[in-house]
Amino acid sequence: MKVKTLQGQEITIDATSGVKVNDATVIKADIETDNGIIHVIDKVILPS
C-alpha cells in the first residue's frame, strides 16, 4: 500500500513478509516512550 507522509511524499508499506517501509525493514515495533510509540527500522528514510 502507498501512504502520504506529512511532507506530502508517498511511501510504500509492504507487510507480506515482515514489515518494510520503502527499502527499510522494521526491526522492532511498538516501543513505548514518554511522548508516544516508536518503531525501529534498519535504514534512514530521507525525503527526496
C-alpha positions in Angstrom: 0.0 0.0 0.0 1.1 3.6 -0.5 0.6 6.3 2.1 1.4 10.0 2.1 3.9 11.5 4.6 3.4 14.8 6.4 5.5 16.4 3.7 3.2 15.1 1.0 5.5 12.4 -0.5 4.4 8.8 -0.9 6.0 5.8 0.8 5.3 2.2 0.2 4.4 -0.2 3.1 4.7 -3.9 2.5 3.6 -6.4 5.2 3.7 -9.6 3.2 6.9 -10.9 4.8 7.6 -8.8 7.9 7.1 -5.1 7.5 9.0 -2.9 5.1 8.7 0.9 4.6 10.2 1.6 1.2 13.6 -0.2 1.4 13.7 -0.2 5.3 12.7 -3.2 7.4 11.0 -2.7 10.7 13.3 -4.5 13.2 11.3 -3.8 16.4 7.8 -2.3 16.6 5.7 -0.7 19.3 8.3 0.6 21.7 6.5 2.9 24.2 8.2 6.2 25.1 7.2 9.1 27.2 5.8 11.0 24.2 4.5 8.2 22.0 5.3 4.9 20.3 8.3 4.3 18.0 9.3 1.6 15.6 13.0 0.7 14.9 14.0 0.4 11.2 17.3 -0.7 9.7 17.8 2.3 7.3 17.4 6.0 7.3 14.4 7.2 5.2 15.2 10.7 3.7 12.8 12.9 1.7 13.7 13.2 -1.9 
